[in-house]
Structures are given as C-alpha cells and as structure tokens.
Amino acid sequence: MKNQVVEKSIEFAIDIITYCEILESHKKFVISNQLLKSGTSIGANVHEAQNAESKADFIHKMKIAAKELEETKYWLVLCKRAKSYPNDELGLSQKIHELGLIIYKIVSSSIQSNKTK
C-alpha cells in the first residue's frame, strides 16, 4: 500500500522543480532558488520521518516538513502577487493546501497518540 503523504510530497516536489525551471527561464533566480529549497524540503523531511528513531523524532521531522510547507506557501504567494512573475499553471497553491491538510493531520494525530501513552 502506498504512503499517501510520501507520494503527494514527491509529486509536489516534481511540480515545484518544473515551476522553478519556468521561473528561471524568466530570470527570477532568487525566488526560484528559495522556492526550490523549501518546496523540495517538505518531501525530504516527510521521507526522513518514515525512518524516525522514535515517535518524538517522527513528530519533530513532520513538524519541520510543516514549517517548510509554510515557507513554500509564502514564496508561492509572492509569485502569485508579483505582476512580473509567470502564472502558476500547475495548481501549486491547491496542491500545497492538500498536502498541508495531510501533514497537519498526521502531526496532530501523532501528538494526540503520543499523549495517551
């Protein structure tokens, strides 16, 4: 059975790479670099969490993924609002929203189950 958050984080990272290539073709290097780092870091932390040393370590890594997700949202908002930036034809805002719902649910559930032990 596929792990939904792992799969969605990979798909999102691929879309971020594609969008950053579009940004770079428009010479938007600084934002592209920031967006590429934070957008791909979400999946890297989700992946790392899959081999956590403990429940607390898992929660910590997923919280880092959530922080990177919020940073990525910020860069996407800047791209959307800046008139000189290419439009997001990939639906990244919707995709990051969906990924965020999953990550925040995992963090919340993991914290709750950790408290009941």
N, C-alpha and C positions, 0 to 999 in steps of 0.2 A: 504494500500500500504506500502510495506517495505521500510525503510530508507536505501539506499544503503551504505552510509558511516558507519552507525551503524553496519549493517550486516557484511560488509567487515572487520571492526575493530574487531569484535568478532571472526570471522573466523581466522584472522591473530593472535590474542592473543592465540587462541587454538593451532595453529601451532607453535607459539613461545614456549608455555608450552611443547609441545611434543619435540621440538628440544632441549630445555634446559634439559629435562629429559635425552636425548641422551648424551648431554654434561656432565651431572653429572655422567652418567654411565661410562664415560671416565675420570672421576676425574678432569674435567675442571670447578671447582666450582666458581672461581672468575668471569670469563667471563659469565658463565651461570647465575649467580646472577644479574650482570649488565644488560644482555640482557633480562632477565625475567622482571626486573623492568621497563625498558624503553619500551619494546615491548608490555607489557600489559597496560602501562600507556597511550598509544595512544588511545586505546578504552575507557579507563576510562574518559579521557578528552573529547572525542567525545560525550560520554554519558552525561557527565555533561553539555556540551554545549546545549544539547537538552532542558534543563530547565533553560537556562540563564535568568537573570533578565532584560537584555536589549540587544539591538543589539551590543553595545560595549562589553558587557560581553560575548556574543556569540563569537564575533571575537577573544577576548582575549583567551578564552578557546580553540578555534580551533587553534590559534597560538601556544599555549602550546602543543597541540597534534602534530603539525608540528615539534616543537622542539624535542619532544620525538621520533618522526619518524626519524629525522636526527641522533639522538644519536643511535637509533637502527640500522640504516644503517651502522654506524661506527663499532659497535660491530660485525655485520654480515661480514663486510669487513675483520676485524681481524680474524674471524673464517675461512673465505674462504682462506686467505693468509697464515695462520699458518699451516704448514705441518702436525703437530701432532693433528690437530682437525678433527673430523668426517665431512664428506661432508654433505652439506645441500641437502638432498634428497626431501625436502618438497617444494622447489622452493620459499623460503622466499625472496630472492632478487627480483624476479619478482613480487611477491605479495606485497612487501612493495613499490615497484615502482608504481604499480597500485593504491594502497591506497594513496600514496603521490600525485598522479595526482588529485585524487578526493578532498583530503583535501586542497591542494593549490588552486584548482579552487573555492572551497567554500569560502576560506579566501579572495581570490581576488574579487570574485563576491560580497561578503558581504561588503568589504571595498568600492567598487565602488557604491553599492546601498546606503550605509551609507553617502557617499559624496554628492549624488544627492538629499538628503533630506534637 
